Amino acid sequence: MNKLLNRSLNKLLIYAAIVLCCSIPIYYFIFSALLQYELDEHNIILTERAGREDSYLIIVTVTILTVLFSSLLLIGLVLLNRRLSRELWRPFYDSLTKIKDFDLNKHQAVAFTPTDIAEFAELNDNLDKLITSSISAYNQQKKFTENASHELQTPLAIMQSKLDLFLQEENLSSHQHQLIRELSAAVTRTSRINRNLLMLAKIDNKQFEQQEIINLSGLINDLMELLGDHQSDKNIKLETNITQDVSVRANRVLVEVLLQNLFSNAYRHNIQEGRLLIRLDPSTIVIANSGKEALDSDQLFKRFTSVKGSGTGLGLAIVHETCASLRWSVRYAFENQKHYFYVRFI
């Protein structure tokens, strides 16, 4: 409201200043003409000095009176304009505040304050219809995503099972065997993408609200043991610095998903004979792996924009969404030929 009101007041003040500057010489010439008329009518002749003094007196008097009455008029207009504008625009800014506070994930419609101003009442009606339709479309989209992911798991599992049976056939040629292996790998990747999409849908649906005290130190040690096979595959050198007894209050499923995706990403995209750093302090988790060049930080956490090899392109997107759901923060940096991921939880 202040920006709109100040813009109007600035224009009003500029206009008033122009009128004031133009009115002073006009008043001067009018008063001078009237004075000269009175002098001529009464046959009064003024000396040159007296004429200059009268002209100076007229100018000063006209200026003072013009400024005085113009100032009083402007002050009155400004105060009146502020009061009227505040009352007239209040419904608009009430609606604007409610729109700013609106969260689509909370499934709550916005109750706009009734107003007798026709334009704002019409605006509120259209906003209410727009928000209601957006909530409905959002709920349908989330329900479809979750249902589709659930329904796809069964046929994907059947396909994988049938392909595994085909691979056990003895009369397959080497070409057929290779084709089935490639198809099996594609089905496996599709199944992972489907599970990841389902996880993202559940995160978006706020299905992980339950919280508990989690020992991060113990959880990280357990996950490192589960993912240790990748370490030997590439002869990766592991460096750890885990502060003991670091605990947080959060949802265990989300924290496990976050760490699993970060660990698997660091193992999968590490180089041969690379290094892997895992560090935990009372406020931050740091996971770093060797690399050759920096990644595009603007695209890194977006879905399907960082697919490499057998990855799904959803791991870091899940990391980002999980951190947002936990109200944590994640940051990427490339330093000393290493990809660093910093997750701050305090």
PEJOGI-V593276 format. One record per residue. N is the residue number from 1. SS is DSSP state (A for helix, B for strand, O for the rest). PSI is psi in radians with two decimals (999 if undefined). OMEGA is omega in whole degrees, 0 to 359 (none if undefined). Layout:
n | ss | psi | omega
N | SS | PSI | OMEGA
N | SS | PSI | OMEGA
This chain:
n | ss | psi | omega
1 | O | -0.68 | 182
2 | A | -0.68 | 181
3 | A | -0.82 | 180
4 | A | -0.75 | 181
5 | A | -0.74 | 180
6 | A | -0.62 | 178
7 | A | -0.74 | 179
8 | A | -0.74 | 181
9 | A | -0.67 | 179
10 | A | -0.76 | 178
11 | A | -0.67 | 179
12 | A | -0.73 | 180
13 | A | -0.69 | 178
14 | A | -0.75 | 178
15 | A | -0.74 | 180
16 | A | -0.69 | 180
17 | A | -0.69 | 178
18 | A | -0.78 | 179
19 | A | -0.73 | 181
20 | A | -0.81 | 181
21 | A | -0.63 | 180
22 | A | -0.50 | 184
23 | A | -0.52 | 183
24 | A | -0.90 | 178
25 | A | -0.55 | 178
26 | A | -0.82 | 177
27 | A | -0.67 | 181
28 | A | -0.83 | 181
29 | A | -0.64 | 179
30 | A | -0.84 | 179
31 | A | -0.66 | 179
32 | A | -0.73 | 180
33 | A | -0.72 | 178
34 | A | -0.75 | 179
35 | A | -0.75 | 180
36 | A | -0.62 | 178
37 | A | -0.76 | 179
38 | A | -0.72 | 179
39 | A | -0.75 | 181
40 | A | -0.63 | 181
41 | A | -0.60 | 180
42 | O | 0.25 | 177
43 | O | 0.79 | 178
44 | O | 2.23 | 180
45 | O | 2.17 | 181
46 | O | 2.56 | 174
47 | O | 2.93 | 180
48 | A | -0.68 | 180
49 | A | -0.75 | 180
50 | A | -0.63 | 178
51 | A | -0.72 | 179
52 | A | -0.70 | 180
53 | A | -0.72 | 178
54 | A | -0.69 | 178
55 | A | -0.75 | 179
56 | A | -0.72 | 179
57 | A | -0.70 | 179
58 | A | -0.78 | 181
59 | A | -0.83 | 181
60 | A | -0.79 | 181
61 | A | -0.80 | 179
62 | A | -0.75 | 181
63 | A | -0.82 | 182
64 | A | -0.83 | 181
65 | A | -0.73 | 180
66 | A | -0.82 | 180
67 | A | -0.73 | 182
68 | A | -0.94 | 183
69 | A | -0.59 | 176
70 | A | -0.71 | 179
71 | A | -0.79 | 178
72 | A | -0.71 | 180
73 | A | -0.74 | 181
74 | A | -0.74 | 179
75 | A | -0.77 | 178
76 | A | -0.75 | 179
77 | A | -0.72 | 180
78 | A | -0.84 | 181
79 | A | -0.75 | 179
80 | A | -0.70 | 180
81 | A | -0.71 | 178
82 | A | -0.80 | 182
83 | A | -0.79 | 180
84 | A | -0.72 | 181
85 | A | -0.70 | 180
86 | A | -0.73 | 181
87 | A | -0.70 | 183
88 | A | -0.66 | 185
89 | A | -0.05 | 182
90 | A | -0.79 | 178
91 | A | -0.64 | 180
92 | A | -0.81 | 182
93 | A | -0.47 | 171
94 | A | -0.78 | 178
95 | A | -0.69 | 180
96 | A | -0.72 | 178
97 | A | -0.72 | 180
98 | A | -0.59 | 177
99 | A | -0.68 | 178
100 | A | -0.63 | 181
101 | O | -0.11 | 183
102 | O | 2.32 | 178
103 | O | 2.06 | 184
104 | A | -0.52 | 182
105 | A | -0.31 | 181
106 | A | -0.14 | 177
107 | O | 0.59 | 182
108 | O | 2.18 | 176
109 | O | 2.78 | 181
110 | O | 2.24 | 178
111 | O | 1.83 | 182
112 | O | 2.57 | 180
113 | O | 2.26 | 179
114 | O | 2.54 | 180
115 | O | 2.62 | 179
116 | O | 0.09 | 176
117 | O | 2.06 | 190
118 | A | -0.74 | 183
119 | A | -0.77 | 181
120 | A | -0.58 | 176
121 | A | -0.73 | 178
122 | A | -0.68 | 177
123 | A | -0.79 | 180
124 | A | -0.68 | 179
125 | A | -0.77 | 181
126 | A | -0.63 | 176
127 | A | -0.70 | 179
128 | A | -0.74 | 178
129 | A | -0.71 | 180
130 | A | -0.77 | 181
131 | A | -0.73 | 179
132 | A | -0.78 | 179
133 | A | -0.61 | 178
134 | A | -0.74 | 178
135 | A | -0.76 | 180
136 | A | -0.80 | 180
137 | A | -0.68 | 180
138 | A | -0.75 | 179
139 | A | -0.70 | 179
140 | A | -0.68 | 180
141 | A | -0.76 | 179
142 | A | -0.71 | 179
143 | A | -0.72 | 179
144 | A | -0.77 | 181
145 | A | -0.80 | 181
146 | A | -0.79 | 181
147 | A | -0.73 | 180
148 | A | -0.73 | 180
149 | A | -0.72 | 178
150 | A | -0.80 | 184
151 | A | -0.51 | 181
152 | A | -0.43 | 183
153 | A | -0.73 | 183
154 | A | -0.93 | 179
155 | A | -0.57 | 178
156 | A | -0.71 | 178
157 | A | -0.68 | 178
158 | A | -0.77 | 179
159 | A | -0.76 | 180
160 | A | -0.71 | 179
161 | A | -0.76 | 180
162 | A | -0.67 | 179
163 | A | -0.67 | 176
164 | A | -0.65 | 177
165 | A | -0.69 | 177
166 | A | -0.70 | 181
167 | A | -0.37 | 181
168 | O | -0.10 | 178
169 | O | 2.43 | 184
170 | O | -0.39 | 185
171 | O | 0.35 | 178
172 | O | 2.45 | 174
173 | O | 2.90 | 180
174 | A | -0.61 | 179
175 | A | -0.79 | 178
176 | A | -0.72 | 179
177 | A | -0.73 | 180
178 | A | -0.71 | 179
179 | A | -0.73 | 180
180 | A | -0.67 | 178
181 | A | -0.73 | 178
182 | A | -0.72 | 178
183 | A | -0.70 | 178
184 | A | -0.70 | 178
185 | A | -0.68 | 179
186 | A | -0.72 | 179
187 | A | -0.70 | 178
188 | A | -0.76 | 179
189 | A | -0.70 | 178
190 | A | -0.70 | 179
191 | A | -0.70 | 178
192 | A | -0.73 | 178
193 | A | -0.75 | 180
194 | A | -0.77 | 178
195 | A | -0.68 | 179
196 | A | -0.69 | 177
197 | A | -0.67 | 177
198 | A | -0.70 | 177
199 | A | -0.75 | 178
200 | A | -0.69 | 178
201 | A | -0.72 | 179
202 | A | -0.67 | 177
203 | A | -0.77 | 179
204 | A | -0.57 | 181
205 | O | 0.06 | 179
206 | O | 0.80 | 181
207 | O | 0.08 | 180
208 | O | 1.07 | 183
209 | O | -0.43 | 183
210 | O | 2.34 | 183
211 | O | 2.71 | 177
212 | B | 2.93 | 177
213 | B | 2.16 | 183
214 | B | 2.30 | 174
215 | B | 1.71 | 183
216 | A | -0.64 | 182
217 | A | -0.86 | 180
218 | A | -0.68 | 180
219 | A | -0.74 | 179
220 | A | -0.74 | 178
221 | A | -0.71 | 179
222 | A | -0.75 | 181
223 | A | -0.57 | 178
224 | A | -0.63 | 178
225 | A | -0.68 | 180
226 | A | -0.58 | 183
227 | O | 0.24 | 185
228 | A | -0.36 | 181
229 | A | -0.62 | 179
230 | A | -0.49 | 182
231 | A | -0.75 | 181
232 | A | -0.48 | 181
233 | A | -0.71 | 182
234 | O | 0.16 | 181
235 | O | 0.86 | 182
236 | O | 2.37 | 177
237 | B | 2.12 | 185
238 | B | 2.28 | 175
239 | B | 2.22 | 182
240 | B | 2.58 | 174
241 | B | 1.45 | 187
242 | B | 1.99 | 174
243 | O | 2.26 | 185
244 | O | 2.66 | 174
245 | O | 0.66 | 172
246 | O | 2.12 | 183
247 | B | 2.63 | 176
248 | B | 2.77 | 174
249 | B | 1.95 | 184
250 | B | -3.13 | 176
251 | O | 2.17 | 185
252 | A | -0.72 | 181
253 | A | -0.79 | 181
254 | A | -0.73 | 180
255 | A | -0.73 | 178
256 | A | -0.75 | 178
257 | A | -0.75 | 180
258 | A | -0.89 | 183
259 | A | -0.72 | 180
260 | A | -0.74 | 180
261 | A | -0.68 | 178
262 | A | -0.76 | 181
263 | A | -0.85 | 182
264 | A | -0.62 | 177
265 | A | -0.74 | 180
266 | A | -0.69 | 178
267 | A | -0.84 | 187
268 | A | -0.69 | 185
269 | O | 0.24 | 174
270 | O | 2.76 | 179
271 | O | 2.91 | 178
272 | O | 2.31 | 183
273 | O | 0.64 | 179
274 | O | -3.01 | 182
275 | B | 2.57 | 179
276 | B | 2.16 | 181
277 | B | 2.27 | 175
278 | B | 2.08 | 183
279 | B | 2.45 | 178
280 | B | 2.21 | 172
281 | O | 3.11 | 186
282 | O | -0.09 | 181
283 | O | -0.24 | 189
284 | B | 2.48 | 169
285 | B | 2.25 | 179
286 | B | 2.20 | 177
287 | B | 2.15 | 183
288 | B | 2.50 | 176
289 | B | 2.69 | 182
290 | B | 2.60 | 179
291 | O | 2.95 | 184
292 | O | -0.54 | 181
293 | O | 2.73 | 183
294 | O | 2.64 | 177
295 | O | 2.82 | 179
296 | O | 1.79 | 184
297 | O | -0.41 | 180
298 | O | -0.50 | 182
299 | O | -0.14 | 192
300 | O | -0.73 | 186
301 | O | 0.19 | 178
302 | O | 2.72 | 184
303 | O | 2.35 | 175
304 | O | 0.40 | 179
305 | O | -0.05 | 182
306 | O | 0.64 | 182
307 | O | 2.20 | 175
308 | O | 2.32 | 176
309 | O | -2.20 | 183
310 | O | 0.15 | 181
311 | O | 2.87 | 181
312 | O | -0.25 | 184
313 | O | 0.20 | 182
314 | O | -0.17 | 185
315 | A | -0.89 | 181
316 | A | -0.48 | 174
317 | A | -0.71 | 177
318 | A | -0.68 | 177
319 | A | -0.82 | 181
320 | A | -0.82 | 181
321 | A | -0.63 | 179
322 | A | -0.76 | 177
323 | A | -0.71 | 178
324 | A | -0.71 | 180
325 | A | -0.61 | 179
326 | A | -0.11 | 186
327 | O | 0.61 | 171
328 | O | 3.11 | 178
329 | B | 2.56 | 178
330 | B | 2.44 | 183
331 | B | 2.49 | 180
332 | B | 2.52 | 175
333 | B | 2.65 | 176
334 | B | 1.96 | 185
335 | B | 2.34 | 176
336 | O | 0.80 | 179
337 | O | 0.60 | 177
338 | B | 2.49 | 173
339 | B | 2.08 | 181
340 | B | 2.34 | 172
341 | B | 2.07 | 181
342 | B | 2.11 | 177
343 | B | 1.97 | 181
344 | B | 2.19 | 185
345 | O | 0.07 | 176
346 | O | 999 | none
